[in-house]
Amino acid sequence: MTQGVCWLEGRILPLEKACVPVLDHGLLYGDGVFEGIRFYAGKAFLLAGHLRRLRRSARAIALACPWSDEELGRITEEVISAFDGADGYLRLIVTRGDGPLGIDPKPCRQPRLMVIASHLQMVDPASREAGIRIVIASTRRLPPDGLDPRIKSLNYLNHILARIEANRAGADEAILLNGEGKVAEGTADNLFIVRDGILLTPPVTDGALAGVTRRLIMQLARDGGIETRERSLAPYDLHTADECFLSGTGTELVPVREIDGRALGACPGPVYRRCLDAFTATIRTHCGGASS
Ligand SMILES: Cc1ncc(COP(=O)(O)O)c(C=O)c1O
């Protein structure tokens, strides 16, 4: 069975057959940007927010993205229809394209677009129900004057190093702190905690990606009467939280049951459950489907 399909240079190919040249600077240097987008019941979820962030990421690294939102929308529709399944995960990737081996992007004349439709299961169903175990990694989020965390670039190496730490600790996910020791985010997700009934998440300026799911959850929580604030968090806040959960396109929403070996009081907690219900209802309203 094919893993999925990929739009590449105007053609839709089985994922296993879709190849890029070894001189693509996305491969050589991580020189490119990407988005992950869920689709439910054959419809891309929160597409506009993802395309906005893709375009901003590309602008931030001075990468031309000559495809209009309409073209990208049409391509994603084509890819979803070619995919064998109504629910899945899209990956839009724009690289600097092919160039000589040197790091200089100037000779790269033609950016390359790939749009993949596939399956992505970041969390197994049992852990989604019972909650996951996370650890705070010693690997730090890169500082904004090195690589701004708002850019969703193809450089995930410090996240991968953090994830290796989680694997070695037998945990499901790692949380990265910023250079000042404040909580930034997970390796591919944003973090929320609940303290005294208030939903808290680190501000983007502490090194979090401006998650599209994070933003939706904050909105849904506020609409549902849950007091929600962006606030800097220290490891202490995580260790002593009433509840904790992660959000992301790949992750969707997942509750946390243990942080650095400390069991949390409630998992899945009441605030998480309310956010999950509102999230699932939003998916149904927008796409007619439900999260897995
Ligand atoms: C580093 C990082 N943080 C957070 C997120 C969650 O963002 P979103 O909800 O837009 O998928 C992602 C998603 O890929 C990510 O890679």
PDBQT file of the ligand as one rigid body, heavy atoms in Angstrom, charges set to zero:
ROOT
HETATM    1  C1  LIG A 301       8.114  23.558  16.776  1.00  0.00    +0.000 C 
HETATM    2  C2  LIG A 301       6.634  23.517  16.662  1.00  0.00    +0.000 A 
HETATM    3  N1  LIG A 301       5.896  24.114  17.593  1.00  0.00    +0.000 NA
HETATM    4  C3  LIG A 301       4.557  24.115  17.552  1.00  0.00    +0.000 A 
HETATM    5  C4  LIG A 301       3.877  23.472  16.526  1.00  0.00    +0.000 A 
HETATM    6  C5  LIG A 301       2.381  23.503  16.482  1.00  0.00    +0.000 C 
HETATM    7  O1  LIG A 301       1.950  24.410  15.510  1.00  0.00    +0.000 OA
HETATM    8  P1  LIG A 301       0.606  24.205  14.700  1.00  0.00    +0.000 P 
HETATM    9  O2  LIG A 301      -0.472  24.137  15.694  1.00  0.00    +0.000 OA
HETATM   10  O3  LIG A 301       0.524  25.391  13.829  1.00  0.00    +0.000 OA
HETATM   11  O4  LIG A 301       0.763  22.934  13.939  1.00  0.00    +0.000 OA
HETATM   12  C6  LIG A 301       4.603  22.839  15.517  1.00  0.00    +0.000 A 
HETATM   13  C7  LIG A 301       3.897  22.187  14.414  1.00  0.00    +0.000 C 
HETATM   14  O5  LIG A 301       4.440  21.649  13.528  1.00  0.00    +0.000 OA
HETATM   15  C8  LIG A 301       6.017  22.864  15.587  1.00  0.00    +0.000 A 
HETATM   16  O6  LIG A 301       6.761  22.271  14.652  1.00  0.00    +0.000 OA
ENDROOT
TORSDOF 0
